[in-house]
């Protein structure tokens, strides 16, 4: 795996970055753990390298994970063809890709969809994976416009103060966004006053990634500690909450980055919209409810340390749930590229 800087500091406003791609038979991706201070590209040539990048959150965000899963199967199919893998070895590689982040349904679903094309050969898998990526980009644009229309209807035409959580922009969605895509769509009509961004502990995706993206877009924003946003909502300083999700169960329960549940509770108490923006592929009819969703637990060091620096006494134990479950009855609406689902 080759990882090298292609630039330091923030990109030029509006500059296009290849968040994820397929080049000469391997995967290229931005290393999201290096942002916002460095823009580094990963060149992933093996399944092991891809799984490592996904596990350590260098590649993250539900829609992006789905695309990475499909490209990963294309990579595995090419390796299998060139190295004459046994069928069982290829099947195990596909499973490892799908299992790399257990809560995110897009990853497994699109890896399995790409795997269904394997009998047609490695080139057919590559074509299928690239088609899935293109479909994801189209889906996020459609979802964003539908979500923006919903918020205008729910909140009126005045510029909105919107709270969001984690990172759901171009870095997570192949160049556009899900929840942040809704915000971008609103902003094209001057519909955003400012965005309240949770820092998103423990890896600070809100502070590092969402603030960086909003800065590139020229959208006004404030960074706040995770625990502050419910208070701001209670004080009437937020008009709507917009988040993404990693899986939505058949009954509408939502699995998203830890800290989402408290935002939903605060939004319900304040009677403001709590909107979840996802592609259809994030809705999982095979999972009846949130109780059945596997919630990933990550290494304790992500809580006790920040970028390798200890912030707690030696020996301190931590509970590091990567996601929480928001019950369906706290969700005002779920918006996808094809529909608006209201409770």
N, C-alpha and C positions, 0 to 999 in steps of 0.2 A: 504494500500500500504506500503510495507516494502522497505525502501531505506537505504542501508548501504554500507560502503566502503569495497571493496575487495582488495584494494591496494592503495597506495598513490604514486604520481609521475608517470613518464612514465613507460610503460611496457617494458619488455625485447625486444630488436629488434627481430622481427619475431615471438613474442609470439602471440598465437591465442586468440582472445577475442570473446566471444559470444555477438555480437552486438544486436541481436534480436533472441528470441527463444520461444519455447512452452514447458513448464515444468509442469507436474502434473496438467494440466487443467488451467494453468494461463500463462501470458506473462512475460517473463524476457527481460530486455533491459538495455543497458548502458545509464546512464543519461548523455547526451551530454552537458548539461549545467555545469557539474562539471569538465569536461576536460579543460586543460591538467593536472591540479594539482592533481586531485583525480579521481580514477576510481570507480564509484559507480553503483551498479546494482539496477534497479527498479524491483519490483515484483508486477505486476498489476493483480488484481483479479476481477475488475469490469469495466464496460464500462466507468463509470465516471472517474476512475483513468486513463484509456487509453486516453480519450479525453483530460484530463488535461495535460498529458505528451506530447501529440501531440501539443496542443495549446501553451504550454510554451517552445516548441522546445527541450525538453528533447529527443524526438524522432523526427528526421527530415531527409530530403533528399528524393527526389522523389521516387526512387526505394524502399527505406526502408519504406517510408510511405505506399506504395502499399501493401507491405508484412504485415505491422502493421494493415492496414485496414482489410485484410483478416483474420488475427489472431483475430482482434477485433470482427469480426462477429462470429468466432468460440467461443470466450469467451461469447458473448451475447447468442448464441444458447445454450451453456451449462447452463448459468444462467436461461434462459427461461425454459429449460427442468427440472432443479432441483427445480425451484421456481414456476413453472406452470404459466408462464407469459401468458397473452392474446396475440393473434397474433398481435394486434395493437401496443402493448408495444414493442414487438420484432422489428417490422418494424420501430418504432421511434428510437430505439437504433441503428439500422443499418444506418438510415439517419443521426443521430448525428455523428457517426463515419465518414461517407463520407463527411460531411460538416465541419469537424474540421479545415481543411486548404483549403479554397475555390479555390486557384489558382492551386494547385497540382492535376492534373487529375488522377494520379496513385492511390491515396488514394480512391477516389470515385469509380473508375473503378474496382479495385480489391475487395473492400468491396461489391459492387453489384454482382460481379462474385461469391464470396463466399456465398452471400445471396441466390443466385439461387439454391444452394444445400440444403438449410434449410429443404425442405420437406423430405429429406433423413435422417434427424436426426443430432444431434450434432456431433456424431463421423464422419459422412460423411463430415461435414463442416470442422472439424479439418484436415482430410486427404486432402481435397481440398486446404486448406490454406497452408499446408506444401508443397504440390506439387507446388503451386505458388511461394513459397519462393525458392525452388530448381530451378525452371525455371528462376527466376530472377538472381541467381548466374551464371547459365550457360550463360544467355544472356549477362551479363556484360563482361564475359571473351571473348566471340565472338566479341562483339562490340569493345572491346579494341584492339584486334588483327587487326581488319579491320581499325580502326582509325589510328593505328600505321603505317600500310602499306600506308595509304593515305598520312600521313605526310612525310614519307620517299620519296614517289614519288613527292610530292609537294615541298619539301625543300632540298632534297638530303640526302646523307648518313652521313654527318658530324654531330657530337653531337649538339643537338638543345637547344636553350634558349627559354623556353616555359613559357608563362604567363597563369595563371588560376585565377579563382575567386570563392569565397565561399568555400564549402567543397563538394567534389564529390568522395571521396575515400571509404575505407572499411566501415567507419562509416555511410555513406549515402547509401551504396549498398551491405550490407550483406557480407562484408568480402573481396571485391575486389575493384570495382570502375567503374565510367563512364568516365568522363574527366580525373580524376586521374588514372583510369584504363588504359587509352590510354598512359599516361605518364609512368606508370609502365611497360606496354608492350614494349614501346620504350627503357626503361632503361635496360631491359634484354639483349638487343643487344648493350649496351653502347651508346644508341642514345640520351641521355639527358646530356647536359652540366650543366645546372641548371634550376631551376624553379623560376619564379617571382610570389610571392603569395601576392595578395591583402589582407589587413587585414580584409576587408568585414564588414563595419559598418552596423547597430549599434551593433550587437552582436558578432562581431569578429570571425566568423566561420573560416575565413582563418587563422588568427593568432593563435587561440586556437586549431583548429582541423586539418587543412591542414598541418600546420608546424609540428604539433605533429606527424601526419602520415608520412610525408616525412622524418622526423628524424628517425622514426622506420624503414623505408625502406632504410635508408642510401643514400637518393637522395639529392644532394646539392640544396640549395634553399636560396632565399633572401625574407624577408618580407618587403613590402612597403605600404605606405598609399594608399587608394583606388585611390586618385586623381593623384598619381605619375605614374601609369602604362601607361596611354596614352602618357605621356611625354617620358617615356623610349622607347615606341614603335616608337615615332617620331624620336628618336635619334639612331635608328637602333640597339637597345639593345635587341630586341625580334624577334625571327624567326617565331613564330606562337602563336596564342591564342587558348586555348582549354577550353571549359566550358561545363557544363551540362545544364539541363533545367527542369522546373516543368510542362510545357505544351508547345506543339508545335501545332499551329493551322493548319487547312487544307491547307492554302496557304503558310505555312512555317514560319510565324511569331513566334518568340520565347519568351516565358515568362521565365525569370530566375531572380536570386537574383539581387536586385537593384544595379546598377553599371555596369551591363553587356553591356548595350547599348553604353556607352562611349568607352568601349573596342572595340566593333564592329566598331564604327566610326573611331577610331584610326587605327585599322587593315586595314580597307578599304583605308584610306589615305596613309598608308605605303605600301600597296599592299602585305600584308602578309596574310596567311590563317587564317580564323576565323572558327574553327571547333566546332560543337555542338555534344556531345556524349550522347545518351539517349537510353533506351530500347524502343522497338516499342510501349509499353503501354503508353509512354509519348506523342505520336502523337495522336492528338484528331481530327478525321475527322468530328466530330459533331460541332466543333467550326470553323466557316469559316475563321476568321482572328483574329489578335491580338486585334482589337477593342472590340471584343466580350468576351475577357478573363477577368474574374473578378480579379482585382489586389488587393490583401489583404492589408489592412492598419492595422498596429499594434499599440500597446499603445505608446503614446507620451513619456512616461518615459524611453523607451528603447533608445531614442535619448538624452534626457535631463539628463539621469543618466547612469553611468557605474557601473554595479554590485551594485546598490543601492546608489552609491555616486553621488550627484549632480555635473554636470559639466557645468551647465548653471544657470543664475540667476533665482530665484524663480518666478514662473508665466510665464516663457518662454513657448510659444506654439511651437509645432513641427509637421511636416508632416512626417509620418513614413510609406512610401510605402515599402512593403517587396520585391516587384518585379518591374521590368520594362519590356517593350516590345521592342525587337529588330526586325526591319522589315526584312522580308525574303531576300530582295535584298542585305543586308549587311552580309549574312551568306554564307561563301564559300561552306560548305558542312554540312550535318547532317549524322552522322553515327549511325546505330543501329546494333542489332545482326544479321539482315537479309539483310541489304542493305546499300549502300552509296547513299545519295540523294544530288546532286549538283545543283546549281542554273544556 
